[in-house]
Amino acid sequence: MSSRGRRAGKQQPDLPQDGVVRIFRGKGGRGGKTMTVVRGLPPRELDAVAKDLKRFCGAGGSAKDGAVEIQGDHREKVAARLAEQGYAVKLAGG
């Protein structure tokens, strides 16, 4: 694996279990490309929400490791979409 690969032992931040969906912007481990990361969704809803958000944002992405990742910076759009679907949403991180 090259120097750009995943860092060994890197873990996701611990999130409080308060029912709030948090939306992050991240680059780490993705070759410098920006991703919108959604955490705090119920596990059984990850695939359906990922599919909806990818279509809504017109971007690629995936559901993995308990999070939805959407390619590009779509935090505002994703927050509005999830809020209209009834989720409690918070923009987190930088």
N, C-alpha and C positions, 0 to 999 in steps of 0.2 A: 504494500500500500504506500502511496506517495506521501509527502509531507502535508499535502492538502487533505488527506483522508481524515477519518474520524479520530478524535482524541480518545485514548484509552481511559476508561473510567469516568467519562463525562456523563453526568446524570442530569435529568430534567429537574427544574426547581420544584420543590414541594409546594403544592397549592392547597389552600384551606378548602375543606369540604363544606362550603357554605351555599352551594347551589348557584353560584355566579359563574357565568361563562366568561373566561378571560381571553382577550385577543392580543397577541404579541406580534411584533415585527422582528424577524430574525434573519441572520445571514450565516451563522456558524455552521461549518461542515457542509456547505452547499456551493463551494467554489465562488463565494462572493455574491451570489444571486440572492435577492431579497425574497422572503416568503412571508405570508401572513399565516400565523399559527394560532389555532383555536383550541383551547384546553378547557376542561370542566364540563364537557357534554356527557350525558349518560352513555355508557359503552354500547348499548343496543341501538343507539341513534346515530352513531358515527358515520356509517356508510351512507345512510340516506341524507344526512346533513351535508356530507362532503359532495355528494352528487349534485345536490341543489345549489350549493355555493359555487362549485366549479361552473355550472351552467349560468348562474346569475352573474358571475364576474367575467365570464368568457375566458377562463384561464384553466390551466392544468392543475393537478394537485392529487392528493391522496389522503387516506385515513390510515394512520399507523401509530403504534405506541401510545394509544389513548388520546391522540390529537388529530385534528384535521389541518392539513397543510395546503395552502393555495399559493400558486406561483405569482409573485408580484406583491406590491403593497396595496392591499384592498381593505385595510382595517375599517375605514369609515363605512364602506358599502356593506361589509360583512356584519358590522355592528348593527346597522340599520335593519338589515334583513333578519338577523336573529331576534332583535327586539320586536319586530312586527310579528314574529312567530311565537312570541310569548316568553322568551328566555330573558333572564336578568343578565345584562351584559356590562362588562367593564373593559375599557382599553387599558392595557398594562404594558409596562416596559417602554422602550424608547422608540 
